[in-house]
Amino acid sequence: MRESISPPGRCLFTRRGAIIAACACAGALCLAGTACAADPAAPEAEKPYAHPSAARVVAQLTGAKGFTNTAQTMKIQGTDLGIMWDDGDGHVLFAVGDTFGEWSGNGGGGEDWRSNALLRSSTRNFAEDGILFDSAVVDENGKAREIIPSLKIPETEHTTIPTGGIAVGGRQYLAFMSVNKWGVPGEWFTNYSRIAYSDDGGETWNTTDGPQWTNDDKWSNNFQMVGFAHGQGDGFVYMMGTPNGRFGAIRIARVDENKILEKDAYQYWNGSEWGDDEGTAADIIEAPTTELSLQYNSYLNKWMLMYTTDSDEAGIFDVVYRLADRPEGPWSDKTVVATSLDYPGMYAPYMHPWNSGSEVHFAMSIWGSYNIFQMAFEVDKDGNVIHPNLVKDPGFERVENGGMSPHWQCHGPCGLDGKPDWAYGSEHQAWMRNNQGTLELSQTVTVTPNTHYKMTAFVTTGPDNPQRTDKGTVGARQTGPGGQVLASQEFTHLAGYTRFVVEFDSGSNSQIDIFVDAAPTADQWVQMDSLSLKATGPSKSDTKPADGDANADADAGKDEGGNADAGSGKGEGNLGGDVNRPENGNGGKAGAASAQAGYKATVARTGSTVGSLVPALVGISLIGGLSLVAARRRQAR
């Protein structure tokens, strides 16, 4: 069966309309030369903005729109989870769950199903560049293969899904759950949790001989979904666990790092001390909790735990973190970093093992688009969130009736799409379309004077045949009529979602406008998604534009970013130029390194406001009749 988190009957504007006039829901969008009806994209009445998401999207990591186009290089078009750990040999291993080479287009499902897969990354500058995958564990045809087999028989063993990984002494350990069956959203039932191990860097795994926590007849064993973390010099590996599904509490065990495969060596925290009796394990985090990630944060000198849970507000759920001096707690109160208002269907926040400094980067899955995204937020030395994303409704998700978001201002025909495979994020993306005049989508944002800011936007244009050179702009400016542009990047034809980064000083301004605009001379689409604006520190006089234009050395990045074609679009670099080559069937280690080097060269030559082209498909055309071999119900409640 096909799964979807989109409410039935929702009326959303679509860009797949007629060439001259696009009609949707409440009226007609009229291009030049036609009679115009009322603008159907009039925003809803603005309400007080509550429950914001501090975290921002850094990049989509997997699928056809991933920084590494895994659909092409590894035959991974849809997947989830992204459990990360340091393999001790210069790589981060990246374990994913149910994986589809031909994705259904909305939620987990499709053809060419594998229960799991394993990818590798050596990207050191992942905070700026995004995570690239060097390779994967593949079959003879270069396709990412299943590393933990499953029977694929519902109510016996439907699938086997990784839950936590760690490396000790050159050996890789990977916990997985054997899923008996899926229930209602947020509910599943497991046979057992077991630890597999590999002595060849994850290429082959012993999946049968490791310690096992067998579920009981009430489906209530407390260690069915587990995650690992190294102790800080105490010789232990810590294992946090929850029951199956998303409704249980968290408990914790520990084991001598040299005895991970000996179940009798595990000790369980009973609320006051460690003991051998699993049945005495006490709750350290109250229910409900979900897939979890535990990490010692050296910047804070504290343990950090991330998971998803219910919000205090009905119908909303949150990605949160908590802090503690010891892995068994006591744990601080929750701090919210992302909310389902902005990222519907979000789950599974897994922290990057190479996090350092004040920024925390983590992988997060989104059910609708059924792929993995790199997210980030920043904390101060006391563990409080600082420099949050200041953009309201950054992914155009806070809309109830299909109109334009009340937090955005639209000039010209515009609206929202509601298909996850067209978006760069959850369900929606914004679009503008016309064949002459000026199009613009903007938002007024409150800022702190004399502060440096970084704006990020993901933008793509409709197919051009032939390609045109009509210009568009991503930027920031002073508010009010004729406001001075503080910094901007121009674009022309974009073959897929492109990440544009614009940096500027706020000067004396306490409010600025961020915007995406275009000046078409023939029929043209412009789509955008997942925008962010964050402070990075005090003003930087050396990067402040002298005349309101940050497009220094417009052609300097030409051919530097891997098929850059930057002659007419400023600062465009095709990050996937080498990654996407079909011959890189194993994930293209050399290609990924080449593309990463090209991206860095483009940044160096064009300055801080460069945008890099993310390998992408604007829409995935799937022919009807797909057989959904593995209907998934991991989507959010």
C-alpha positions in Angstrom: 0.0 0.0 0.0 1.1 3.6 -0.6 1.8 5.7 2.5 1.4 9.4 2.7 1.5 12.0 5.4 -0.5 14.6 3.3 -4.0 15.1 4.7 -6.6 13.9 2.2 -8.3 16.6 0.2 -5.8 19.4 0.8 -5.9 21.9 -2.0 -2.5 23.0 -3.0 -1.4 25.1 -6.0 0.6 23.3 -8.6 3.2 24.5 -11.1 2.2 21.7 -13.5 -0.4 23.9 -15.3 -0.9 25.3 -18.8 1.9 27.2 -20.5 0.1 30.4 -20.7 -2.3 30.3 -17.8 -2.1 28.2 -14.6 -5.3 27.4 -12.8 -5.5 26.0 -9.3 -8.0 25.7 -6.5 -9.5 29.1 -6.0 -8.9 30.8 -9.4 -6.5 31.4 -12.2 -3.0 32.5 -12.3 -2.7 34.7 -15.3 0.4 35.4 -17.3 0.9 38.4 -19.5 -1.5 38.6 -22.4 -4.4 36.9 -20.6 -7.3 38.3 -18.7 -6.5 38.1 -15.0 -8.7 36.8 -12.2 -8.2 37.2 -8.5 -4.7 36.1 -7.4 -5.2 32.7 -5.8 -2.0 32.9 -3.9 -3.1 35.7 -1.6 -1.6 34.9 1.8 -3.6 33.8 4.7 -4.1 36.2 7.6 -0.9 36.4 9.5 -1.0 34.8 13.0 1.4 35.2 15.9 4.5 33.1 15.0 5.0 30.4 17.6 7.0 27.2 18.0 9.9 28.1 15.6 12.6 25.7 14.4 16.1 26.8 15.4 17.8 24.3 13.1 18.4 24.9 9.4 18.7 22.7 6.3 22.4 22.4 5.2 21.7 19.9 2.4 19.7 16.9 1.2 22.2 14.0 1.5 20.5 11.1 -0.3 18.3 10.6 -3.4 18.3 12.2 -6.8 18.6 15.7 -5.2 21.3 14.7 -2.7 24.7 16.4 -2.5 25.8 13.0 -3.7 23.2 11.8 -6.3 22.8 8.4 -4.7 20.0 7.6 -7.1 22.5 7.5 -9.9 25.7 6.3 -8.2 24.3 3.8 -5.7 20.7 3.1 -6.9 19.3 4.8 -3.7 16.4 7.0 -4.7 14.7 6.9 -1.3 16.0 5.9 2.1 16.0 7.0 5.7 17.8 7.1 9.1 21.5 7.9 8.4 23.1 6.5 11.6 26.7 7.8 11.8 29.8 6.7 13.5 33.6 7.1 13.1 35.1 3.9 11.8 38.5 4.6 13.2 40.0 4.7 9.7 39.3 8.2 8.5 35.7 7.7 7.5 32.2 8.2 8.9 30.0 5.2 8.3 26.4 6.0 7.4 23.9 3.2 7.9 20.5 3.6 6.3 17.2 1.8 6.7 14.7 0.5 4.1 16.1 1.6 0.7 14.4 1.9 -2.7 16.1 2.1 -6.1 12.8 3.2 -7.6 11.0 5.3 -5.0 7.2 5.7 -4.9 7.4 9.5 -4.7 5.8 10.0 -1.3 6.8 8.1 1.9 8.6 4.8 2.2 7.8 2.5 -0.7 8.8 1.5 -4.2 10.7 -1.1 -6.1 14.3 -2.4 -5.9 13.9 -2.7 -2.1 16.8 -3.4 0.3 16.2 -3.5 4.0 19.4 -1.5 4.7 22.6 -0.2 3.2 26.0 1.3 4.3 27.6 4.4 2.9 31.0 6.1 3.7 32.1 9.7 3.9 35.4 11.3 4.5 34.2 14.9 4.2 36.1 16.9 6.9 34.6 20.3 6.2 31.1 18.9 6.3 29.8 22.0 8.2 30.4 24.3 5.3 30.5 21.9 2.3 27.8 19.4 3.3 28.4 15.6 3.6 29.5 13.9 0.5 29.6 10.1 0.2 32.9 8.6 -1.1 31.6 5.0 -1.6 29.1 2.4 -0.4 29.1 -1.3 0.2 28.0 -2.4 -3.2 27.3 -5.5 -5.4 29.1 -6.4 -8.6 27.0 -3.9 -10.5 27.9 -1.0 -8.2 24.5 -0.9 -6.5 24.4 -0.4 -2.7 23.6 -3.8 -1.4 21.9 -5.0 1.7 24.4 -5.7 4.5 22.0 -7.3 7.0 19.6 -9.8 5.3 15.9 -10.1 6.1 13.2 -12.6 5.3 10.9 -9.9 4.0 7.8 -11.9 5.2 5.3 -9.8 7.2 4.5 -11.1 10.6 7.6 -13.3 10.5 10.4 -10.9 9.7 9.4 -8.0 7.4 12.7 -6.2 7.5 15.9 -5.6 9.4 16.8 -2.0 10.3 20.0 -0.6 11.8 19.6 1.4 15.0 23.2 2.2 16.2 26.8 1.8 15.3 30.2 2.1 16.9 33.9 1.1 16.2 36.2 -0.3 18.8 39.7 -1.7 18.2 39.3 -1.8 14.4 36.0 -3.7 14.6 32.7 -2.2 13.5 29.6 -3.0 15.6 26.1 -2.4 14.2 22.9 -2.9 16.2 19.8 -3.8 14.2 16.1 -4.7 14.9 14.3 -7.5 13.3 10.8 -6.0 12.5 8.0 -8.6 12.7 5.3 -6.2 11.4 4.3 -2.6 11.0 1.4 -1.2 12.9 -0.3 2.2 12.8 2.0 5.2 12.1 4.6 5.4 14.9 4.1 1.7 15.9 6.0 -1.4 14.9 6.7 -4.7 16.5 10.1 -6.4 16.7 11.3 -10.0 17.1 14.6 -9.0 18.7 17.5 -6.5 18.7 21.0 -8.0 17.8 24.5 -6.7 17.4 26.3 -7.5 14.1 30.0 -7.0 13.6 32.5 -6.5 10.8 36.3 -6.8 10.6 36.7 -5.5 7.1 35.5 -1.9 7.4 31.8 -2.8 6.9 32.1 -4.8 3.7 30.9 -8.1 5.3 29.0 -8.6 8.5 28.5 -11.5 11.0 24.7 -10.9 11.6 24.0 -14.1 13.5 26.4 -14.6 16.4 26.2 -11.3 18.3 24.3 -10.7 21.6 20.6 -10.5 21.2 17.8 -8.9 23.2 14.7 -11.0 22.4 11.3 -9.3 22.6 8.6 -10.7 24.9 5.0 -11.7 24.0 3.8 -8.2 25.1 6.3 -6.5 22.7 7.7 -4.7 25.7 11.4 -5.5 25.9 13.3 -2.2 26.7 16.3 -2.6 24.4 14.8 -3.2 20.9 16.1 0.0 19.4 19.6 0.9 20.7 22.3 3.4 20.1 25.9 3.5 21.2 28.5 6.0 22.5 32.1 5.7 23.7 32.7 6.4 27.4 35.2 9.2 28.1 38.2 7.2 29.1 36.3 4.9 31.5 36.7 1.8 29.3 32.9 1.4 28.7 30.6 1.6 25.7 27.2 2.9 26.6 24.0 1.6 25.0 20.8 3.5 25.3 17.6 1.6 24.4 13.9 1.9 23.9 11.1 -0.6 23.2 9.8 -1.0 19.7 7.9 1.9 18.2 7.8 5.5 19.2 6.0 5.4 22.5 8.5 4.1 25.1 11.0 5.6 27.6 14.8 5.4 27.3 16.9 3.2 29.5 20.7 2.6 29.5 23.2 -0.1 29.8 27.0 -0.2 29.6 29.6 -2.9 28.7 33.4 -3.2 28.8 34.6 -2.0 25.4 36.4 -5.3 25.0 33.3 -7.5 25.7 30.7 -6.0 23.4 29.8 -9.4 22.0 29.3 -10.9 25.5 25.7 -10.3 26.6 26.4 -11.4 30.2 29.0 -8.5 30.5 26.3 -5.8 30.1 25.3 -3.8 33.2 22.0 -1.8 33.5 21.4 1.4 35.4 18.6 0.9 37.9 18.3 4.5 39.0 21.0 4.5 41.6 23.7 2.0 40.5 24.8 -0.4 37.8 23.7 -4.0 38.0 23.5 -7.2 36.0 19.7 -7.5 36.0 18.2 -6.2 32.8 14.8 -6.2 34.4 15.8 -3.5 36.9 16.7 -1.0 34.2 15.1 2.3 35.1 13.7 5.1 32.9 16.3 7.9 32.4 14.1 9.8 29.9 10.4 9.7 30.0 8.1 8.5 27.2 7.5 9.1 24.4 10.8 8.9 22.7 12.0 7.8 19.2 15.2 6.9 17.4 17.9 8.4 19.5 21.5 9.6 19.2 23.9 10.0 22.1 27.2 11.8 21.9 29.8 13.4 24.2 30.1 17.1 23.2 33.6 18.3 23.8 32.7 22.0 23.3 30.2 21.8 26.2 32.0 19.1 28.2 28.7 17.4 28.5 26.7 14.5 27.1 24.1 15.4 24.5 21.1 13.3 23.6 18.8 13.9 20.6 15.5 12.3 19.8 12.0 13.2 18.7 9.0 13.5 21.1 5.6 15.0 21.5 5.3 18.7 21.9 3.5 20.3 24.8 1.1 21.6 22.1 -1.3 19.0 20.8 -0.7 17.8 17.3 2.9 19.0 17.1 6.1 16.9 17.7 9.7 18.2 18.2 13.3 17.2 17.6 14.9 18.0 21.0 18.2 17.7 22.8 19.1 17.3 26.4 22.4 17.6 28.3 24.0 15.7 31.2 27.3 15.3 33.0 26.9 11.5 32.9 25.3 9.3 30.2 22.9 7.9 32.9 21.9 11.4 33.8 20.3 13.3 35.4 19.3 14.9 32.2 18.4 18.6 31.6 15.0 19.7 30.3 14.3 19.4 26.6 15.4 22.1 24.2 13.5 22.2 20.9 15.5 22.6 17.7 13.0 21.5 15.0 9.3 21.2 14.9 6.8 19.3 12.7 5.2 22.7 11.9 8.2 23.3 9.7 9.3 19.8 8.9 6.2 17.5 8.7 7.1 13.9 9.0 10.6 14.5 10.5 12.2 11.8 12.6 15.5 10.1 13.5 18.0 12.9 14.4 21.5 11.3 14.3 24.5 13.5 15.3 27.6 13.6 13.2 30.5 12.0 15.1 33.0 14.7 14.0 31.0 17.6 15.5 33.2 20.2 17.1 32.8 23.7 18.3 29.5 25.4 18.8 27.6 24.0 15.8 25.8 20.6 16.1 25.2 18.9 12.8 22.8 15.9 12.5 21.1 13.8 9.9 17.3 14.0 9.9 14.8 11.9 7.9 11.6 13.3 6.4 8.9 10.8 5.6 7.2 12.6 2.7 10.3 13.1 0.7 11.7 9.8 2.1 15.3 10.9 2.2 17.9 12.2 4.7 18.8 15.8 5.3 21.8 17.4 7.0 20.6 19.8 9.6 22.5 22.2 12.0 22.0 24.4 15.0 24.3 26.3 17.3 24.8 26.5 21.1 26.7 28.6 23.5 29.0 27.4 26.2 26.1 26.9 28.6 24.2 24.7 26.1 21.6 27.3 25.1 20.6 27.7 21.4 22.1 30.7 19.8 21.9 32.2 16.2 18.7 30.3 15.3 17.2 30.4 11.8 15.4 33.7 11.7 13.3 32.9 8.7 9.6 32.3 9.5 8.0 29.4 7.7 11.3 28.5 6.0 9.9 25.6 4.0 6.4 27.0 3.3 4.8 24.3 5.5 2.7 26.5 7.8 -0.3 26.8 5.5 -3.8 25.5 6.1 -5.8 26.3 2.9 -3.3 26.1 0.0 -2.7 29.9 -0.2 0.7 31.5 0.1 2.2 31.5 3.5 1.3 34.6 5.5 4.9 35.1 6.5 6.0 35.7 2.9 5.2 38.5 0.5 4.6 37.7 -3.2 4.9 40.0 -6.2 3.4 38.5 -9.4 1.9 35.1 -9.9 3.0 32.7 -7.3 1.9 29.8 -5.1 2.8 26.5 -3.4 3.3 23.0 -4.6 2.4 20.1 -2.4 4.3 17.1 -3.8 7.3 15.9 -1.7 9.2 14.8 -4.8 9.1 18.4 -6.1 10.3 20.0 -2.8 13.7 20.4 -1.2 12.5 19.5 2.3 9.2 18.2 3.5 6.0 18.6 1.5 5.9 22.1 0.0 7.9 24.5 -2.1 7.1 28.0 -3.3 6.9 28.9 -7.0 6.7 32.0 -9.2 5.8 32.0 -12.9 5.3 34.6 -15.6 6.5 35.5 -19.1 7.4 39.1 -18.5 7.7 41.7 -15.8 9.1 41.1 -12.3 8.5 38.2 -9.9 9.6 38.3 -6.3 9.1 36.4 -3.1 10.4 38.2 0.0 10.2 38.2 3.8 11.0 41.0 6.3 13.3 39.7 9.1 14.2 41.4 12.3 18.0 41.5 12.8 20.6 42.9 15.2 22.5 45.9 13.9 26.2 45.6 13.2 26.1 41.8 12.9 27.2 39.5 10.2 24.6 37.2 8.7 24.5 34.2 6.4 21.5 33.5 4.2 21.0 30.2 2.4 18.3 29.4 -0.2 17.7 26.4 -2.4 16.4 27.5 -5.8 15.7 25.9 -9.2 14.1 27.0 -12.4 11.7 25.2 -14.8 13.0 23.4 -17.9 14.1 25.8 -20.7 14.2 24.6 -24.3 16.3 26.3 -25.5 17.9 27.5 -22.3 17.5 31.2 -21.7 19.6 33.8 -19.9 16.8 35.6 -18.0 18.3 36.6 -14.7 17.1 36.0 -11.2 18.5 37.1 -7.9 18.9 35.7 -4.3 19.8 38.3 -1.8 19.2 40.6 1.2 18.4 44.3 1.1 17.3 47.2 3.3 13.5 47.3 3.9 11.2 49.8 2.2 10.9 51.1 -1.3 14.2 51.2 -3.2 16.0 49.5 -0.3 19.7 49.1 -0.9 20.8 45.6 -1.7 23.3 44.4 1.0 24.4 41.3 -0.9 23.1 39.1 -3.7 23.8 36.3 -6.1 22.4 36.1 -9.6 21.2 33.0 -11.5 19.9 32.1 -14.9 19.0 28.5 -15.9 19.4 26.1 -13.0 19.3 22.4 -13.9 18.3 21.4 -10.4 18.0 22.7 -6.8 21.0 25.0 -6.2 22.3 26.1 -2.9 22.9 29.9 -2.8 24.8 31.3 0.2 24.7 35.1 0.7 26.7 36.8 3.5 26.3 40.4 4.5 26.6 42.9 7.4 23.4 44.3 8.8 25.0 47.8 9.4 22.6 50.0 11.3 19.5 48.1 10.1 17.2 46.4 12.6 15.1 44.8 9.8 16.1 43.6 6.4 14.3 41.9 3.5 15.5 38.5 2.1 14.3 37.8 -1.4 14.3 35.7 -4.5 13.3 37.5 -7.7 13.3 37.0 -11.5 12.7 39.1 -14.6 11.4 36.7 -17.2 11.1 37.6 -20.9 9.4 34.3 -21.8 7.4 31.8 -19.8 9.6 30.8 -16.8 9.2 29.0 -13.5 11.3 29.7 -10.4 11.0 27.4 -7.3 12.5 27.8 -3.9 12.6 26.0 -0.6 14.3 25.6 2.8 15.6 29.2 3.3 17.6 30.2 6.4 19.1 33.3 7.9 21.4 33.1 10.9 23.8 35.4 12.6 27.5 34.4 12.5 29.1 37.0 14.7 30.0 40.7 14.7 30.1 42.7 11.4 33.0 41.9 9.1 34.0 45.0 7.4 36.2 43.2 4.8 33.1 41.3 3.4 30.7 44.2 3.4 29.8 45.2 -0.2 30.9 48.7 -1.1 28.0 49.4 -3.5 25.3 47.0 -2.4 26.4 44.2 -4.8 28.2 41.1 -3.5 28.7 39.6 -7.0 32.4 40.1 -7.1 34.3 38.5 -10.0 31.2 37.1 -11.6 33.0 34.8 -14.0 35.8 33.8 -11.7 34.3 30.4 -10.8 33.8 29.4 -14.4 34.6 25.7 -14.9 35.9 25.5 -11.3 33.0 23.8 -9.7 32.7 20.7 -11.9 30.8 21.8 -15.0 30.2 25.2 -13.6 28.9 27.1 -16.6 29.2 30.3 -14.6 29.5 32.7 -17.5 25.9 33.9 -17.1 24.9 32.6 -13.7 27.2 34.0 -11.0 28.8 31.7 -8.6 27.1 28.5 -9.9 29.1 25.3 -9.5 27.8 21.9 -10.3 28.8 20.0 -7.2 27.7 16.8 -8.8 29.7 17.2 -11.9 31.9 14.2 -11.1 29.8 12.6 -8.4 27.1 11.8 -10.9 29.1 10.0 -13.5 27.6 6.6 -14.2 31.1 5.0 -14.1 31.3 5.8 -10.4 29.1 2.8 -9.6 30.7 2.3 -6.2 29.7 5.8 -5.0 32.5 7.5 -6.9 35.2 8.1 -4.3 37.5 9.9 -6.8 34.5 11.7 -8.3 33.3 13.0 -4.9 36.8 14.2 -4.0 37.1 16.0 -7.4 33.7 17.7 -7.0 34.5 18.7 -3.5 37.8 20.2 -4.6 36.0 22.1 -7.4 33.4 23.4 -5.0 36.2 24.7 -2.7 38.0 26.3 -5.6 34.7 28.1 -6.6 34.3 29.4 -3.0 37.9 30.6 -2.9 37.7 32.5 -6.2 34.2 34.1 -5.9 34.1 34.9 -2.2 31.7 34.0 0.6 28.5 34.5 -1.4 29.0 31.6 -3.8 26.1 29.2 -4.6 26.9 25.6 -5.5 24.7 23.6 -7.7 23.3 20.6 -6.0 22.8 17.6 -8.3 19.0 17.4 -8.6 16.0 16.5 -10.5 13.2 19.2 -10.4 10.7 16.4 -10.4 10.9 12.6 -10.6 8.6 11.1 -13.3 7.5 7.6 -12.2 5.5 5.6 -14.6 2.3 4.1 -13.1 2.0 0.6 -11.8 4.9 0.6 -9.3 4.8 -2.4 -7.0 5.3 -1.2 -3.5 7.3 -4.2 -2.2 7.7 -2.8 1.3 5.0 -0.6 2.6 6.5 1.4 5.5 4.8 2.9 8.6 7.7 4.6 10.2 6.2 8.0 9.4 5.5 10.4 12.2 2.3 10.2 14.2 
